[in-house]
Amino acid sequence: MERIVLAYSGGLYTSIAIRWIIEHSQADVIAVTLDIGQGRDLAEIRERALALGASRAHVIDAREPFVRSYILPALQAGALVEQPVSLAAALVAPLLARTLVDVAHMERASAVAHGCGDAPGSQARLESAVRALDPDLGVLAPARTWGTSRLQALEFARSRNIPLPPDDHASWSCRSNVWGRTVRGGGLDDPWREPPDVYTLTRAATDCPDEPACVELELETGVPVRINGVDMSLLEILESLETIAGAHGVGRLDGIAHEPVRSGPREVSEAPAAVVLCAAHEEIEKLVLAPELRRLKQGLARGYADLVYKGDWFSPVREPIDAFVATIQKRVTGTARFRFFKGGWQIIGRQSPLAPYDPQARPSDAARPSAVSS
């Protein structure tokens, strides 16, 4: 019997996709769920997939690969500065595509499938990445094929006694991963209205501690490695900063989703760790890189973000940008010191052993131009 590997999130569209594929393709469905820090009960999601008819259900802890192989290169390239949470969400596509293709090869499947129903950008990114990795592998999009509205999808579920996910009646659309959390829909559609309280990672300024917190974040060759002198993995740094900065209300973002081809809906995000890491990396680069290198890198950062949004992560365009970024990251070593207080943050110090400017030097020495090698 034919096998199809489905990217299964546990939501409405992927839940009815299992039954739809079985009914229309008479194929075995193998569900794949990635743990990227979305904060959901993945064991329960796995059981739901099996109950709906999947022959097997893989749950894979992808948090470390996500931050190490996708978030970190984008951070070092400077691509996350303008749209830190939206771009991180787009980076899930190449990770998911790589996993689907690997599982399809392992399971000897003829195709992969996804349940992207109302997100054309997500569809295009995922499908482009899958085809770049294995052009011979089929790609199914049941939600696009059946062309149903959300109400019709709900009716399909009811007619087949498919239980709805617990949060599927919510008016908000929420996406979360280890980098941050984004909410769309509901009362957020009007960009003029003040957003309601949809936050879970950050406190309101009025609820924050009355004393500020100071945090020192150290980078070595462009990689965050230490908080307040304590060595940590990148994932541990994300979790620690989310706790500390979030408790002081840092990381709330309110804006309009933007991709290269169009502007999207209003989205409210909270990303305490992302805001701090982007700022720290940028500050250390300012300290150690020559202005010419920074200008060149800033131009490449916009191109890097565009290729992520367009689904071209596996294109040959990214490789030379990564090579350039890796070269200059050799200098990006130093410490940024932050103060968090009542929803605000500021850099209150930065230092690097590779900074060309020496504050102890004589004025005549400091005035001399210093070549910065990359």
C-alpha positions as CSV (number, residue, x, y, z in Angstrom):
1,M,0.0,0.0,0.0
2,E,1.2,3.5,-0.8
3,R,2.6,5.5,2.1
4,I,2.2,9.3,2.6
5,V,4.1,11.2,5.3
6,L,1.9,14.0,6.8
7,A,3.2,17.0,8.7
8,Y,0.8,16.8,11.7
9,S,0.3,19.7,14.0
10,G,-2.8,18.4,15.8
11,G,-4.9,21.3,14.5
12,L,-8.2,21.2,12.5
13,Y,-6.8,21.0,9.0
14,T,-4.1,18.4,9.7
15,S,-6.6,16.3,11.7
16,I,-9.1,16.1,8.9
17,A,-6.2,15.7,6.4
18,I,-5.5,12.2,7.9
19,R,-9.1,11.0,7.2
20,W,-9.2,12.7,3.8
21,I,-6.0,11.1,2.6
22,I,-7.1,7.7,3.8
23,E,-10.5,8.1,2.0
24,H,-9.2,9.6,-1.2
25,S,-5.8,7.9,-1.6
26,Q,-6.3,4.6,0.2
27,A,-2.8,5.2,1.5
28,D,-1.2,4.6,4.9
29,V,-0.7,7.9,6.6
30,I,2.5,8.4,8.7
31,A,2.2,11.5,10.9
32,V,5.2,13.6,11.8
33,T,5.1,16.2,14.6
34,L,8.0,18.4,15.5
35,D,8.7,19.8,19.0
36,I,10.0,23.3,18.3
37,G,8.9,24.6,21.7
38,Q,5.3,25.3,20.9
39,G,4.3,24.4,24.5
40,R,1.6,21.8,23.6
41,D,1.1,18.2,24.8
42,L,2.8,16.3,22.0
43,A,2.1,12.9,23.5
44,E,-1.6,13.8,23.3
45,I,-1.2,15.0,19.7
46,R,0.5,11.7,18.8
47,E,-2.4,9.7,20.3
48,R,-4.9,11.9,18.4
49,A,-3.1,11.1,15.1
50,L,-3.2,7.4,15.8
51,A,-6.9,7.6,16.8
52,L,-7.7,9.3,13.6
53,G,-6.2,6.5,11.5
54,A,-2.5,7.2,11.1
55,S,-0.6,4.0,10.9
56,R,2.4,5.5,12.7
57,A,3.1,8.8,14.4
58,H,6.6,10.2,15.0
59,V,7.1,13.0,17.5
60,I,10.6,14.5,17.1
61,D,12.3,16.9,19.5
62,A,13.7,19.4,17.0
63,R,14.3,22.3,19.4
64,E,18.1,22.1,19.4
65,P,18.5,21.6,15.6
66,F,16.0,24.4,15.0
67,V,18.0,27.0,17.0
68,R,21.5,25.7,16.0
69,S,21.0,25.1,12.2
70,Y,18.3,27.7,11.4
71,I,17.9,30.4,14.0
72,L,21.6,30.9,14.7
73,P,22.6,31.4,11.0
74,A,19.8,33.9,10.5
75,L,20.8,35.7,13.7
76,Q,24.4,35.9,12.6
77,A,23.3,37.2,9.2
78,G,21.3,40.0,10.7
79,A,18.1,38.7,9.0
80,L,16.1,38.6,12.3
81,V,16.4,42.2,13.3
82,E,13.4,43.7,11.5
83,Q,10.9,40.8,11.8
84,P,12.3,38.6,14.5
85,V,9.3,36.4,15.2
86,S,7.8,36.3,11.7
87,L,11.0,35.3,10.1
88,A,11.7,32.6,12.8
89,A,8.3,31.2,12.0
90,A,9.2,31.0,8.3
91,L,12.4,29.2,9.3
92,V,10.3,26.3,10.5
93,A,9.5,25.4,6.9
94,P,13.0,24.2,5.8
95,L,13.4,22.3,9.1
96,L,10.0,20.6,8.6
97,A,10.8,19.9,5.0
98,R,14.1,18.3,5.8
99,T,12.4,16.1,8.5
100,L,9.5,15.1,6.2
101,V,11.9,14.1,3.4
102,D,14.1,12.1,5.8
103,V,11.1,10.3,7.3
104,A,9.7,9.6,3.8
105,H,13.0,8.0,2.7
106,M,13.1,6.0,5.9
107,E,9.4,4.8,5.5
108,R,9.7,4.4,1.7
109,A,6.9,6.8,1.2
110,S,5.9,8.1,-2.2
111,A,4.8,11.5,-1.1
112,V,4.6,14.0,1.8
113,A,1.6,16.1,2.8
114,H,0.8,19.1,4.8
115,G,-2.3,20.8,6.2
116,C,-1.5,24.5,5.5
117,G,-5.1,25.7,4.8
118,D,-5.1,29.5,5.0
119,A,-1.4,30.4,4.9
120,P,-0.2,30.5,1.2
121,G,3.2,31.7,2.3
122,S,3.7,28.7,4.5
123,Q,2.5,26.4,1.8
124,A,4.9,27.8,-0.8
125,R,7.9,27.7,1.6
126,L,7.3,24.1,2.6
127,E,6.7,22.8,-0.8
128,S,9.6,24.7,-2.3
129,A,11.9,23.2,0.3
130,V,10.7,19.7,-0.2
131,R,11.1,19.9,-4.0
132,A,14.6,21.3,-3.5
133,L,15.6,18.3,-1.3
134,D,13.9,15.6,-3.4
135,P,12.2,16.6,-6.7
136,D,10.9,13.1,-7.2
137,L,8.9,13.1,-4.0
138,G,5.2,13.9,-4.4
139,V,3.7,16.8,-2.4
140,L,0.0,16.7,-1.4
141,A,-1.9,19.7,0.1
142,P,-5.4,18.3,1.0
143,A,-6.6,21.7,2.3
144,R,-5.8,23.3,-1.0
145,T,-7.2,20.4,-3.0
146,W,-10.6,20.3,-1.2
147,G,-10.8,24.1,-1.2
148,T,-13.0,24.3,1.8
149,S,-13.7,27.2,4.1
150,R,-13.1,26.8,7.8
151,L,-16.8,26.2,8.3
152,Q,-16.8,23.5,5.7
153,A,-13.7,21.9,7.4
154,L,-15.6,21.9,10.7
155,E,-18.6,20.3,9.1
156,F,-16.3,17.6,7.5
157,A,-14.9,16.9,11.0
158,R,-18.4,16.7,12.6
159,S,-19.7,14.4,9.8
160,R,-17.0,11.9,10.6
161,N,-17.0,12.3,14.3
162,I,-13.4,13.8,14.3
163,P,-12.8,15.4,17.7
164,L,-11.7,19.0,17.5
165,P,-8.5,20.1,19.1
166,P,-9.2,21.8,22.5
167,D,-8.2,25.2,21.3
168,D,-9.8,25.1,17.9
169,H,-12.8,27.3,18.8
170,A,-10.5,30.2,19.9
171,S,-10.9,33.4,18.0
172,W,-7.1,33.9,18.0
173,S,-4.6,32.2,15.7
174,C,-1.4,31.5,17.7
175,R,2.0,30.3,16.6
176,S,4.8,29.5,19.1
177,N,8.3,28.2,19.1
178,V,11.4,28.5,21.2
179,W,12.1,31.9,19.6
180,G,8.8,33.6,20.3
181,R,5.1,33.6,20.1
182,T,2.7,35.4,17.6
183,V,-1.0,36.0,17.8
184,R,-3.3,37.0,14.9
185,G,-7.0,37.3,14.3
186,G,-9.8,38.0,16.7
187,G,-9.9,41.6,17.8
188,L,-6.4,42.2,16.4
189,D,-7.5,42.7,12.8
190,D,-8.0,46.4,13.3
191,P,-4.5,47.9,13.5
192,W,-5.8,51.1,15.2
193,R,-7.3,49.3,18.2
194,E,-5.2,48.7,21.3
195,P,-4.5,44.9,21.5
196,P,-6.3,43.0,24.2
197,D,-4.2,41.0,26.8
198,V,-3.1,38.0,24.7
199,Y,0.3,37.7,26.3
200,T,1.7,34.7,28.1
201,L,5.5,35.1,28.1
202,T,5.7,38.7,29.2
203,R,4.3,40.7,32.1
204,A,2.5,44.0,31.8
205,A,4.7,46.9,32.9
206,T,2.4,47.6,35.9
207,D,3.0,44.0,37.1
208,C,6.8,44.0,36.7
209,P,9.2,44.1,39.6
210,D,10.0,47.5,41.1
211,E,13.7,46.9,40.8
212,P,15.5,46.6,37.5
213,A,17.5,43.5,36.4
214,C,21.0,43.7,34.8
215,V,22.1,40.9,32.6
216,E,25.5,40.3,30.8
217,L,25.3,38.3,27.6
218,E,28.6,37.0,26.1
219,L,29.2,36.0,22.5
220,E,32.1,34.0,21.1
221,T,32.6,34.1,17.3
222,G,29.0,35.2,16.9
223,V,27.5,32.5,19.1
224,P,25.8,33.4,22.4
225,V,27.5,31.2,25.0
226,R,27.2,32.7,28.5
227,I,24.8,34.7,30.8
228,N,26.2,36.4,33.8
229,G,29.3,34.3,33.6
230,V,27.4,30.9,33.4
231,D,28.1,28.7,30.4
232,M,24.9,27.6,28.6
233,S,23.8,26.0,25.4
234,L,22.0,28.2,22.9
235,L,18.7,26.6,23.8
236,E,19.3,27.2,27.5
237,I,20.2,30.8,26.9
238,L,16.9,31.3,25.0
239,E,14.9,29.7,27.9
240,S,16.8,31.8,30.5
241,L,16.4,35.1,28.7
242,E,12.7,34.3,28.1
243,T,12.2,33.9,31.9
244,I,14.3,36.9,33.0
245,A,13.4,39.5,30.3
246,G,9.8,38.3,30.2
247,A,9.4,38.8,33.9
248,H,10.3,42.4,33.3
249,G,7.9,42.9,30.4
250,V,10.6,42.9,27.7
251,G,9.8,41.6,24.2
252,R,6.3,42.8,23.3
253,L,6.0,43.6,19.6
254,D,3.0,45.0,17.7
255,G,3.1,45.4,14.0
256,I,2.0,44.4,10.5
257,A,3.2,41.1,9.2
258,H,5.4,41.6,6.1
259,E,6.8,39.4,3.4
260,P,8.6,40.4,0.2
261,V,5.5,40.1,-2.0
262,R,2.9,41.6,0.2
263,S,1.9,43.1,3.6
264,G,-0.1,40.9,5.8
265,P,-2.4,41.2,8.8
266,R,-1.6,42.8,12.1
267,E,0.2,40.5,14.5
268,V,1.1,40.8,18.2
269,S,4.2,39.0,19.2
270,E,6.2,38.5,22.3
271,A,9.8,37.3,22.1
272,P,11.9,38.3,25.1
273,A,14.9,36.2,24.3
274,A,14.8,37.2,20.6
275,V,14.8,40.9,21.3
276,V,17.8,40.6,23.6
277,L,19.8,38.3,21.4
278,C,19.3,40.4,18.3
279,A,20.3,43.6,20.2
280,A,23.4,41.9,21.8
281,H,24.7,40.6,18.5
282,E,24.2,43.9,16.7
283,E,25.9,45.8,19.4
284,I,29.0,43.6,19.5
285,E,29.2,43.8,15.7
286,K,29.1,47.6,15.8
287,L,32.0,47.4,18.3
288,V,34.3,45.1,16.3
289,L,33.5,45.5,12.6
290,A,34.6,48.2,10.2
291,P,31.8,50.4,8.9
292,E,32.3,49.1,5.3
293,L,31.8,45.5,6.4
294,R,28.7,46.4,8.4
295,R,27.1,48.2,5.4
296,L,27.8,45.3,3.2
297,K,26.4,42.8,5.7
298,Q,23.2,44.9,6.2
299,G,22.4,44.7,2.5
300,L,22.9,40.9,2.5
301,A,20.7,40.6,5.6
302,R,17.7,41.9,3.7
303,G,18.4,39.4,0.9
304,Y,18.8,36.7,3.5
305,A,15.4,37.4,4.9
306,D,13.8,37.5,1.5
307,L,15.1,34.1,0.5
308,V,13.8,32.7,3.8
309,Y,10.3,34.1,3.2
310,K,10.3,32.9,-0.4
311,G,11.2,29.3,0.6
312,D,14.7,29.4,-0.9
313,W,16.6,28.1,2.1
314,F,18.1,25.2,0.2
315,S,18.9,27.4,-2.9
316,P,22.6,28.0,-3.8
317,V,22.1,31.7,-3.0
318,R,22.2,31.2,0.7
319,E,25.5,29.3,0.8
320,P,27.8,32.2,-0.3
321,I,26.0,34.6,2.1
322,D,26.6,32.1,4.9
323,A,30.3,31.8,3.9
324,F,30.7,35.6,4.1
325,V,28.9,35.8,7.4
326,A,30.9,33.0,8.9
327,T,34.1,34.9,7.9
328,I,33.2,38.0,9.8
329,Q,31.7,36.2,12.8
330,K,35.3,35.3,13.7
331,R,35.5,38.8,15.2
332,V,32.1,38.9,16.9
333,T,33.3,38.2,20.4
334,G,32.4,40.3,23.4
335,T,29.8,41.1,26.1
336,A,26.7,43.2,26.1
337,R,25.2,44.4,29.3
338,F,21.5,45.1,29.6
339,R,19.1,46.7,32.0
340,F,15.5,45.5,32.1
341,F,12.8,47.6,33.8
342,K,9.0,47.9,33.6
343,G,8.7,46.7,30.0
344,G,11.8,48.6,28.7
345,W,15.4,47.6,28.1
346,Q,18.6,49.3,27.2
347,I,22.2,48.5,26.5
348,I,24.2,49.9,29.4
349,G,27.6,48.6,28.3
350,R,29.5,46.6,25.7
351,Q,33.1,45.4,25.5
352,S,35.2,43.2,23.2
353,P,38.9,42.2,23.2
354,L,38.7,42.7,19.4
355,A,37.4,46.2,19.4
356,P,39.7,48.4,17.4
357,Y,39.0,51.4,19.6
358,D,41.0,51.5,22.8
359,P,39.5,53.9,25.4
360,Q,42.9,53.9,27.3
361,A,44.8,55.0,24.2
362,R,46.2,58.5,23.8
363,P,44.0,60.8,21.7
364,S,46.6,60.9,18.9
365,D,46.6,57.1,18.9
366,A,42.8,56.7,19.0
367,A,42.5,59.1,16.1
368,R,44.6,57.0,13.8
369,P,42.6,54.8,11.4
370,S,42.6,51.2,12.3
371,A,42.1,48.5,9.6
372,V,39.7,45.8,10.8
373,S,40.5,42.4,9.3
374,S,37.6,40.1,8.8
